[in-house]
Structure formats: structure tokens, C-alpha cells
């Protein structure tokens, strides 16, 4: 009876790990798509509405929810409160705080850090061109993440279940 309960627990735990890894694979393209959407909205708010940076960042999250909306709202709140910090320092700080929540990899984080370094330092036309360039880079990352998601989601699920079954067989 003890072996049966242990086997079931091992199988459930390994399956859970596999499904969590698959979920993480599925979340990355979704987060990148939401960031791209928010940056497009930010571009519109900066160029056409001529809003101050903190207001534009706060308003770009309309229609977005989850970790990406929290990220941009935190950045907007810190931009409004902390006049001493640059946008790059604020974005870097918020990214560090949300490291496990946002499903981004190092290249995307670097692009967002560089974005913070150039955000609010150029005129409207240069800002628009720069935001379009960042959006294009993130779209390339999103396409790659979507390709990896399609390849790896099923694999992680099957690996979790089959790995658990292999462990159960070895232990029994």
C-alpha cells in the first residue's frame, strides 16, 4: 500500500512539473504580445496625445491584465513618485522585482532595459521611430517564442508523465 501511494505521489509530482514547464512555455509568447501591444499604445499616447511619460505609461495598459499590466503600472507609479530615478533605472528595478512573474528571457529584458535608457530622452519623431524599432525586435522574439512553444509544450507534458512513470517503474 505504501508503494502504491508513493508511486502515485511521484507520478503526480512529475506530471505537475511537466505541466508547469509547458505552461511557462505558453506564457512567454503571450507576455511578449501584451508588451508589444502596450508599447504600441505607449507610442500612440506619446505621439498623438502628447502625454507626459508617466501618464502615457499608465494609460498604455488599458485592455491588458496580468503581470504585464502590473509591470507597466509599477513603472508608471515609480516614474510619478521618483523624480530622481531615470526611466532606465526604474524599468530595471521593476524587472528585477518581477523576475519570476514575467516570463521573459534575457534578450527581451535587455531590450526593455535599453528602451528605458532612451525613453523620454528624444523628441516625438525620434521616440516614435525608436518605439517602432523596439516593437519590431520584440515581434521577432515573439515569433521565436511561438515556434518554441509549438515545439516544446507537448514534449514537456509527455516528459513529465513519462518521467514519472519511469521513476515509478524503477522504484517498484
Sine and cosine of phi, psi and omega as CSV:
sin_phi,cos_phi,sin_psi,cos_psi,sin_omega,cos_omega
0.00,0.00,-0.63,0.78,-0.01,-1.00
-0.91,0.41,-0.64,0.77,0.04,-1.00
-0.90,0.44,-0.63,0.78,0.00,-1.00
-0.90,0.43,-0.72,0.69,0.01,-1.00
-0.90,0.43,-0.68,0.73,0.04,-1.00
-0.89,0.46,-0.65,0.76,0.01,-1.00
-0.90,0.44,-0.68,0.73,0.02,-1.00
-0.90,0.44,-0.68,0.74,0.02,-1.00
-0.90,0.44,-0.67,0.74,0.03,-1.00
-0.89,0.45,-0.69,0.72,0.00,-1.00
-0.90,0.43,-0.68,0.73,0.02,-1.00
-0.91,0.41,-0.68,0.73,-0.02,-1.00
-0.91,0.42,-0.70,0.71,-0.01,-1.00
-0.93,0.37,-0.61,0.79,0.06,-1.00
-0.90,0.44,-0.66,0.75,0.03,-1.00
-0.87,0.49,-0.70,0.71,0.01,-1.00
-0.88,0.47,-0.69,0.72,0.03,-1.00
-0.88,0.47,-0.68,0.73,0.01,-1.00
-0.94,0.35,-0.56,0.83,0.06,-1.00
-0.91,0.42,-0.68,0.73,0.03,-1.00
-0.90,0.43,-0.62,0.79,0.06,-1.00
-0.91,0.42,-0.64,0.77,0.02,-1.00
-0.90,0.43,-0.65,0.76,0.03,-1.00
-0.90,0.44,-0.62,0.79,0.05,-1.00
-0.89,0.45,-0.62,0.79,-0.02,-1.00
-0.97,0.23,-0.46,0.89,-0.06,-1.00
-0.97,0.24,-0.51,0.86,-0.06,-1.00
-0.88,0.48,-0.76,0.65,0.03,-1.00
-0.89,0.45,-0.56,0.83,0.01,-1.00
-0.91,0.41,-0.69,0.72,0.02,-1.00
-0.91,0.42,-0.64,0.77,0.04,-1.00
-0.90,0.44,-0.65,0.76,0.02,-1.00
-0.89,0.46,-0.66,0.75,0.02,-1.00
-0.92,0.39,-0.63,0.77,0.04,-1.00
-0.90,0.43,-0.67,0.74,0.03,-1.00
-0.88,0.48,-0.67,0.74,0.03,-1.00
-0.89,0.46,-0.69,0.72,0.01,-1.00
-0.91,0.41,-0.63,0.78,0.02,-1.00
-0.93,0.37,-0.58,0.82,0.09,-1.00
-0.90,0.44,-0.66,0.75,0.05,-1.00
-0.92,0.39,-0.64,0.77,0.04,-1.00
-0.87,0.49,-0.67,0.74,0.03,-1.00
-0.85,0.52,-0.70,0.71,0.00,-1.00
-0.90,0.43,-0.67,0.74,-0.01,-1.00
-0.92,0.40,-0.58,0.81,0.00,-1.00
-0.96,0.27,-0.71,0.70,-0.12,-0.99
-0.97,0.23,-0.76,0.65,-0.17,-0.99
-1.00,-0.08,-0.59,0.81,-0.02,-1.00
-1.00,-0.05,-0.24,0.97,0.00,-1.00
0.79,0.61,0.69,0.72,0.02,-1.00
-0.99,0.16,0.47,-0.88,0.14,-0.99
-0.87,0.49,0.37,-0.93,-0.14,-0.99
-0.85,0.53,-0.72,0.69,-0.05,-1.00
-0.91,0.42,-0.59,0.80,0.04,-1.00
-0.94,0.33,-0.64,0.76,0.01,-1.00
-0.90,0.44,-0.66,0.75,0.02,-1.00
-0.92,0.39,-0.63,0.78,0.00,-1.00
-0.92,0.40,-0.62,0.79,-0.06,-1.00
-0.99,0.14,-0.28,0.96,-0.05,-1.00
-0.95,0.30,-0.17,0.99,-0.04,-1.00
-1.00,-0.03,0.04,1.00,0.01,-1.00
-0.88,0.47,0.78,-0.63,-0.03,-1.00
1.00,0.02,-0.05,1.00,0.01,-1.00
-0.91,-0.40,0.62,-0.79,0.07,-1.00
-0.70,-0.71,0.09,-1.00,0.02,-1.00
1.00,0.01,-0.33,-0.94,-0.08,-1.00
-0.88,0.47,-0.56,0.83,-0.01,-1.00
-0.92,0.39,-0.67,0.74,0.04,-1.00
-0.90,0.44,-0.66,0.75,0.03,-1.00
-0.89,0.47,-0.66,0.75,0.03,-1.00
-0.84,0.54,-0.80,0.60,-0.04,-1.00
-0.93,0.38,-0.57,0.82,0.05,-1.00
-0.92,0.39,-0.64,0.77,0.06,-1.00
-0.90,0.43,-0.66,0.75,0.04,-1.00
-0.88,0.47,-0.69,0.72,0.00,-1.00
-0.90,0.44,-0.67,0.74,0.00,-1.00
-0.90,0.44,-0.66,0.75,0.00,-1.00
-0.95,0.32,-0.55,0.83,0.07,-1.00
-0.90,0.44,-0.61,0.79,-0.02,-1.00
-0.96,0.29,-0.66,0.76,-0.07,-1.00
-0.98,0.19,-0.74,0.68,-0.15,-0.99
-0.98,-0.18,1.00,-0.08,0.05,-1.00
-0.97,0.24,-0.29,0.96,-0.04,-1.00
-0.98,0.18,-0.45,0.90,-0.04,-1.00
-1.00,0.03,0.59,-0.81,0.07,-1.00
-0.99,0.17,0.34,-0.94,0.06,-1.00
-0.84,0.54,-0.57,0.82,0.02,-1.00
-0.90,0.43,-0.69,0.73,0.02,-1.00
-0.90,0.43,-0.63,0.77,-0.01,-1.00
-0.92,0.39,-0.72,0.70,0.01,-1.00
-0.90,0.44,-0.66,0.75,0.02,-1.00
-0.89,0.46,-0.68,0.74,0.00,-1.00
-0.90,0.43,-0.72,0.70,-0.01,-1.00
-0.92,0.39,-0.62,0.79,0.05,-1.00
-0.89,0.45,-0.63,0.77,0.05,-1.00
-0.91,0.42,-0.62,0.78,0.02,-1.00
-0.92,0.39,-0.55,0.84,-0.08,-1.00
-0.97,-0.23,0.41,0.91,-0.12,-0.99
-0.85,0.53,-0.68,0.73,-0.01,-1.00
-1.00,0.07,-0.25,0.97,-0.08,-1.00
-1.00,0.02,-0.75,0.66,0.06,-1.00
-0.98,0.22,0.77,-0.64,-0.05,-1.00
-1.00,-0.05,0.92,0.40,-0.01,-1.00
-0.90,-0.43,0.47,-0.88,0.06,-1.00
-0.98,-0.21,0.09,-1.00,-0.11,-0.99
-0.83,0.56,-0.68,0.73,0.00,-1.00
-0.88,0.48,-0.63,0.77,0.01,-1.00
-0.93,0.38,-0.62,0.78,0.03,-1.00
-0.90,0.43,-0.64,0.76,0.03,-1.00
-0.90,0.44,-0.65,0.76,0.02,-1.00
-0.89,0.46,-0.67,0.74,0.02,-1.00
-0.92,0.38,-0.58,0.81,0.06,-1.00
-0.91,0.42,-0.68,0.73,0.04,-1.00
-0.91,0.41,-0.61,0.79,0.07,-1.00
-0.84,0.54,-0.70,0.71,0.02,-1.00
-0.88,0.47,-0.57,0.82,0.02,-1.00
-0.92,0.38,-0.47,0.88,-0.04,-1.00
-0.97,-0.25,-0.14,0.99,-0.06,-1.00
-0.95,0.30,0.82,-0.58,0.06,-1.00
0.99,0.13,0.07,1.00,-0.02,-1.00
-0.97,-0.26,-0.10,0.99,-0.06,-1.00
-0.90,-0.44,0.19,-0.98,0.11,-0.99
-0.97,0.23,0.08,-1.00,-0.13,-0.99
-0.88,0.48,-0.66,0.75,-0.05,-1.00
-0.92,0.39,-0.72,0.69,0.04,-1.00
-0.91,0.41,-0.60,0.80,0.03,-1.00
-0.88,0.47,-0.67,0.74,0.02,-1.00
-0.89,0.46,-0.72,0.69,0.01,-1.00
-0.88,0.47,-0.66,0.75,-0.02,-1.00
-0.92,0.39,-0.68,0.73,0.03,-1.00
-0.89,0.45,-0.62,0.79,0.06,-1.00
-0.90,0.44,-0.62,0.78,0.03,-1.00
-0.91,0.42,-0.68,0.74,0.03,-1.00
-0.90,0.43,-0.67,0.74,0.03,-1.00
-0.88,0.48,-0.66,0.75,0.02,-1.00
-0.90,0.44,-0.67,0.74,0.04,-1.00
-0.89,0.47,-0.71,0.70,-0.01,-1.00
-0.92,0.39,-0.52,0.85,0.07,-1.00
-0.92,0.40,-0.60,0.80,0.08,-1.00
-0.90,0.44,-0.68,0.74,0.05,-1.00
-0.89,0.45,-0.62,0.78,0.00,-1.00
-0.91,0.41,-0.67,0.75,0.04,-1.00
-0.87,0.48,-0.67,0.74,0.04,-1.00
-0.91,0.41,-0.67,0.75,0.01,-1.00
-0.91,0.42,-0.60,0.80,0.04,-1.00
-0.91,0.41,-0.66,0.75,0.04,-1.00
-0.89,0.47,-0.71,0.70,0.02,-1.00
-0.91,0.41,-0.60,0.80,0.04,-1.00
-0.88,0.48,-0.72,0.70,-0.01,-1.00
-0.89,0.45,-0.57,0.82,0.01,-1.00
-0.97,0.23,-0.64,0.77,-0.24,-0.97
-0.98,-0.18,-0.31,0.95,-0.09,-1.00
-0.87,0.50,-0.80,0.60,0.00,-1.00
-0.90,0.44,-0.62,0.78,-0.02,-1.00
-0.86,0.50,-0.71,0.70,-0.01,-1.00
-0.89,0.45,-0.65,0.76,0.02,-1.00
-0.89,0.45,-0.75,0.66,-0.01,-1.00
-0.91,0.42,-0.62,0.78,0.03,-1.00
-0.89,0.46,-0.64,0.77,0.03,-1.00
-0.88,0.47,-0.74,0.67,-0.03,-1.00
-0.94,0.35,-0.75,0.66,-0.03,-1.00
-0.93,0.38,-0.59,0.81,0.07,-1.00
-0.89,0.45,-0.67,0.74,0.05,-1.00
-0.90,0.44,-0.67,0.74,0.04,-1.00
-0.89,0.45,-0.64,0.77,0.03,-1.00
-0.89,0.46,-0.68,0.73,0.03,-1.00
-0.90,0.43,-0.67,0.74,0.02,-1.00
-0.88,0.47,-0.68,0.73,0.00,-1.00
-0.90,0.44,-0.67,0.74,0.00,-1.00
-0.91,0.42,-0.66,0.75,-0.05,-1.00
-0.96,0.29,-0.51,0.86,-0.03,-1.00
-1.00,0.09,0.00,0.00,0.00,0.00
